[in-house]
């Protein structure tokens, strides 16, 4: 099951403010939390983390805390003491921003506490291969990408895909960071430009980021890297279909009630014999072969236009298509809607036989 998460940074907030945020996230279907032990320097901050984690755990959240070998030293602990961290901070996972040699991680995964060990996916090394070679409990090995507060430092798509594929080849559960357009705080200081994993996501709507990550087929969990996301963002993410890509469209004014029914209520999937010009959903053609599809909006077709063939083409009338390349319109294709500009790049996610849908 794909999951949603938020991030908490106690040094930047009050306990009550964080409780309200956690409750709001819970009410919208979130059940993961990322936090950072490395950035907490005072006992008061650590105590606040304990309190908010206890509250979140009671609501059913799994909490992952960022840590590095040096933090173990600061706390007077070794990698063998992870059971203490689990109990003391109400954790489900430790995220190792910087790891050990590989054997330590494997031994940590075998610890009786069953604390999950979350590895940094973004580095792009053979780190996970090394750990696997030490025969860990693979059920306790998961992965999460970094986030990047400074503009132009986030991952390229090519590197993101390559490193994610490497973890997925080991059947490791994966997560990546999405960025609120309202959140101001990260682990160390105020951030003005978000905390995404992918650089190209930095200024995109948060729902578009999540759709993109989920529909690469490589990411299981999307975690909002910065604090605090708006209530509107949390609600919109909670309402997303996590398993089927639903494209947001602007509907044409003359779209008929029958065409609206096909657009929003009928199931759609891309035919296996794919075209480079259009995505074809053909089931509506058979179901509504006796339907009436008057001619309207028959302008030349642009990438992202959603069309339903009209009465001028008896054979194809009722078929829905999404245009992939600008093409002429013979007059038999009604433009019933258009995919919003910021989601046009998601059309590449619709592979042969993939299901998809539409939302307003």
C-alpha positions in Angstrom: 0.0 0.0 0.0 1.3 3.5 -0.9 1.6 5.8 2.0 1.7 9.5 2.8 3.9 11.2 5.4 4.8 14.6 7.0 7.9 15.9 8.6 8.3 17.4 12.1 11.1 19.6 13.4 10.5 20.3 17.1 13.1 23.1 17.3 10.9 25.2 15.1 7.5 24.8 16.7 5.5 24.4 19.9 4.2 21.0 21.0 0.6 22.2 20.6 1.1 23.4 17.0 2.7 20.1 16.0 -0.1 18.2 17.6 -2.7 20.1 15.5 -0.6 19.4 12.4 -0.3 15.7 13.2 -4.0 15.4 13.9 -4.8 17.1 10.6 -2.5 14.8 8.7 -4.0 11.8 10.4 -7.5 13.0 9.5 -6.5 13.1 5.8 -5.0 9.6 5.6 -1.3 10.2 6.5 0.5 7.6 8.6 4.2 8.3 8.3 6.4 10.9 10.0 10.0 11.9 9.2 12.0 13.7 11.8 15.7 14.5 12.4 17.7 13.5 15.5 20.8 15.0 14.0 19.6 18.6 14.2 18.4 18.5 17.8 21.1 20.0 20.0 19.3 20.6 23.3 17.6 18.3 25.8 14.5 20.5 25.6 14.2 19.8 21.9 14.7 16.1 22.4 12.0 16.0 25.1 9.6 17.8 22.8 10.4 15.2 20.1 9.6 12.4 22.6 6.2 14.0 23.4 5.1 14.6 19.9 6.2 11.2 18.8 4.3 9.5 21.6 1.2 11.5 20.5 1.7 10.5 16.9 2.3 6.9 17.6 -1.0 6.6 19.5 -2.7 7.8 16.3 -1.0 5.1 14.3 1.9 6.9 12.7 5.2 5.1 11.9 8.0 7.5 12.8 11.4 7.5 11.2 14.3 9.6 12.6 17.3 10.7 10.7 20.6 9.8 12.4 24.3 9.4 11.6 27.1 7.4 13.4 28.2 10.6 15.2 24.8 11.0 16.8 25.2 7.6 18.5 28.4 8.9 20.0 26.7 12.2 21.2 24.0 10.1 22.9 26.5 7.7 24.5 25.1 4.8 22.4 26.4 2.3 19.8 24.7 0.8 16.9 23.8 -2.1 19.2 21.6 0.2 21.3 18.8 0.8 18.7 16.2 -0.8 21.0 16.7 2.2 23.4 16.1 4.7 20.6 12.9 2.8 19.5 11.5 2.9 23.0 12.8 6.4 24.0 11.6 8.2 20.9 8.7 5.9 19.8 10.3 5.1 16.5 9.5 2.6 13.8 12.6 3.3 11.8 16.1 4.8 11.9 17.1 6.6 8.7 20.9 6.5 8.2 21.8 9.7 6.5 25.4 8.4 6.6 25.9 4.8 7.2 28.4 2.4 8.7 30.4 -0.3 6.9 27.4 -2.5 5.9 27.8 -5.2 8.5 26.6 -2.9 11.2 23.4 -2.1 9.3 22.8 -5.8 8.7 23.2 -6.5 12.4 20.9 -3.7 13.3 18.2 -5.2 11.0 18.5 -8.4 13.0 18.1 -6.7 16.4 15.3 -8.0 18.6 13.6 -4.5 18.6 12.6 -5.0 14.9 13.4 -1.4 14.3 13.5 -0.8 10.5 16.7 0.5 9.1 16.1 3.1 6.4 18.9 3.7 3.9 19.7 6.8 1.9 18.7 6.0 -1.7 20.1 9.2 -3.3 23.8 8.6 -2.9 23.9 6.2 -5.9 26.6 3.9 -4.5 26.5 0.1 -4.0 25.8 0.7 -0.4 22.6 -1.4 -0.3 24.3 -4.2 -2.2 27.0 -4.3 0.5 24.4 -4.5 3.3 22.5 -7.3 1.5 25.8 -9.3 1.2 25.9 -9.4 5.0 22.6 -11.3 5.1 20.3 -8.8 6.9 16.7 -9.3 7.8 15.4 -7.8 4.5 12.0 -7.1 6.0 13.6 -4.5 8.2 15.5 -2.8 5.4 13.8 0.2 3.7 15.0 3.2 1.7 14.3 6.9 1.5 15.7 9.6 -0.8 17.2 12.8 0.5 15.7 16.3 0.2 17.4 19.4 -1.1 16.7 22.9 0.4 19.0 24.8 -2.0 17.7 25.5 -5.5 19.3 23.6 -8.3 20.8 20.9 -6.0 17.9 18.4 -6.1 18.2 15.2 -8.0 18.0 14.9 -11.8 15.3 12.6 -13.1 17.9 10.3 -14.6 19.7 9.8 -11.3 16.5 9.5 -9.3 15.2 6.8 -11.6 18.5 4.9 -11.6 19.0 4.9 -7.9 15.4 4.0 -7.2 15.5 1.2 -9.6 18.6 -0.1 -7.9 16.7 -0.4 -4.5 13.6 -1.8 -6.1 15.7 -4.6 -7.7 16.3 -5.7 -4.1 12.5 -5.5 -3.4 13.2 -2.7 -0.8 10.3 -0.4 0.1 11.1 3.1 -1.0 10.1 6.7 -0.1 10.9 10.1 -1.5 10.3 13.7 -0.5 7.7 16.1 -1.9 7.6 19.8 -1.1 4.9 22.0 0.3 4.5 25.4 -1.3 3.7 26.8 2.1 6.1 25.0 4.5 8.9 27.2 5.8 10.9 24.9 8.0 13.4 22.1 7.5 15.8 20.4 10.0 18.3 23.2 10.4 16.9 26.6 9.3 14.0 28.3 7.6 13.8 27.3 3.9 12.2 29.5 1.3 12.4 27.1 -1.7 11.0 23.9 -0.4 12.5 20.5 0.3 11.9 18.2 -2.6 13.9 15.1 -3.8 13.6 16.0 -7.5 14.7 19.5 -8.5 12.0 19.7 -11.2 9.4 19.3 -8.4 10.5 22.4 -6.5 7.7 24.7 -7.6 5.1 22.2 -8.7 1.7 21.7 -6.9 2.2 19.1 -4.2 -0.3 16.7 -5.7 1.5 16.7 -9.1 4.7 15.8 -7.3 3.0 12.9 -5.5 1.4 11.7 -8.7 4.7 11.7 -10.5 6.6 9.8 -7.8 3.9 7.1 -7.4 3.5 6.6 -11.1 7.1 6.0 -11.8 6.3 2.7 -10.2 9.5 3.0 -8.1 8.3 4.9 -5.0 5.9 3.5 -2.4 5.7 6.5 0.1 5.6 10.2 -0.4 6.7 12.3 2.5 6.3 16.1 2.7 9.8 17.3 3.5 9.1 20.8 4.9 6.9 21.9 7.7 4.0 23.0 7.7 2.0 22.0 4.7 -1.3 23.8 4.4 -4.6 22.2 5.2 -5.6 22.4 1.6 -2.4 20.6 0.5 -3.0 17.8 3.1 -6.6 17.4 2.1 -5.7 17.3 -1.6 -3.0 14.7 -1.1 -5.4 12.6 1.1 -7.9 12.6 -1.7 -5.5 11.4 -4.4 -6.0 8.0 -6.0 -2.8 6.3 -4.9 -3.0 3.4 -7.5 -4.4 4.9 -10.6 -3.2 8.1 -12.3 -6.0 10.7 -12.4 -5.2 13.7 -14.6 -6.7 17.1 -13.7 -8.4 18.6 -16.7 -10.2 21.8 -17.6 -13.5 20.9 -19.2 -14.8 22.5 -22.4 -17.9 24.6 -22.1 -19.9 22.6 -24.6 -19.1 19.2 -23.3 -22.4 17.2 -23.1 -23.7 15.3 -20.1 -23.1 12.0 -22.0 -19.5 13.1 -22.7 -19.0 14.1 -19.0 -20.2 10.6 -18.0 -17.6 9.0 -20.3 -14.9 11.4 -19.1 -15.3 11.1 -15.3 -17.4 7.9 -14.6 -16.3 5.3 -17.2 -13.1 3.3 -16.6 -10.2 4.0 -19.0 -7.1 2.2 -20.0 -4.6 2.6 -22.7 -4.8 0.1 -25.5 -1.9 -2.3 -25.8 -1.4 -1.5 -29.5 -0.1 2.0 -28.7 0.1 5.0 -31.0 2.7 7.8 -30.7 0.0 10.4 -31.4 -2.9 9.5 -29.0 -3.8 7.4 -26.0 -6.9 5.4 -26.9 -9.6 4.3 -24.4 -12.1 2.4 -26.6 -14.6 0.7 -24.2 -16.9 3.7 -24.3 -17.2 3.3 -28.1 -18.9 0.0 -27.7 -21.0 0.9 -24.7 -22.4 4.1 -26.2 -22.5 3.1 -29.9 -26.1 4.3 -30.0 -25.5 7.5 -28.2 -25.8 11.0 -29.6 -22.5 12.9 -29.9 -23.3 16.3 -31.6 -20.3 18.2 -33.1 -18.6 20.8 -31.0 -15.1 22.1 -30.3 -13.5 20.6 -33.4 -10.4 22.9 -33.5 -6.9 21.5 -34.3 -5.7 19.1 -31.6 -2.9 20.0 -29.1 -1.0 17.8 -26.7 -3.1 17.2 -23.7 -6.5 17.6 -25.4 -9.0 15.0 -24.4 -11.4 14.1 -27.2 -14.5 12.0 -27.8 -15.3 11.2 -31.4 -18.6 12.6 -32.6 -21.5 11.6 -34.9 -19.5 12.3 -38.0 -17.5 9.1 -37.5 -20.0 6.3 -37.0 -17.3 3.6 -36.4 -15.4 5.5 -33.8 -18.0 7.7 -32.2 -17.8 7.6 -28.4 -14.1 6.7 -28.2 -12.0 8.7 -25.8 -8.5 9.8 -26.7 -5.8 11.9 -25.2 -3.6 13.7 -27.7 0.1 13.2 -27.3 1.3 15.3 -30.3 -0.3 18.2 -32.0 -2.3 16.9 -35.0 -5.1 18.1 -37.3 -8.7 17.5 -36.5 -10.8 16.1 -39.3 -13.9 17.4 -37.7 -14.9 14.1 -36.1 -13.2 14.7 -32.7 -14.8 16.9 -30.0 -12.4 18.4 -27.6 -14.2 17.7 -24.3 -11.4 18.7 -21.9 -7.7 19.5 -21.7 -5.1 18.3 -19.2 -3.7 21.2 -17.1 -0.3 22.4 -18.2 1.6 21.3 -15.1 0.4 17.7 -15.5 1.2 17.3 -19.2 4.5 15.6 -18.5 2.5 12.8 -16.6 1.2 11.6 -19.9 4.4 9.6 -20.3 3.3 7.5 -17.2 0.4 6.0 -19.1 2.0 2.8 -20.5 0.2 0.2 -22.6 -2.7 -1.3 -20.6 -2.3 1.2 -17.8 -5.6 2.5 -16.3 -6.2 6.2 -15.9 -8.9 8.7 -15.0 -9.8 12.4 -14.8 -10.6 14.9 -12.2 -11.7 18.6 -12.4 
